[in-house]
């Protein structure tokens, strides 16, 4: 539970401080694609912990992430590296996990529903 609280704080800091620290390129992508976001905080937290930790992401949150779009997803993940809180992260690992989360969500959303 404490781990969840830590990630909640990090997500909030990411969302608030990240806007100040973002490069113009990512800001422009986020602005042009209207990425400031319809994704709920719980889904942001799930996606964040899926990428930056080893947690899973729910079907609901995957749906919201896919609706957000890959361009926005990538820009928001890249924006994280600009935040001093995440300076020590390995970008190659995080980008790989980001792609894995995106691909898993896309496969989940595009898979046919089981018959009743």
Beta strands, then each sheet from edge to edge (+ up, - down):
end
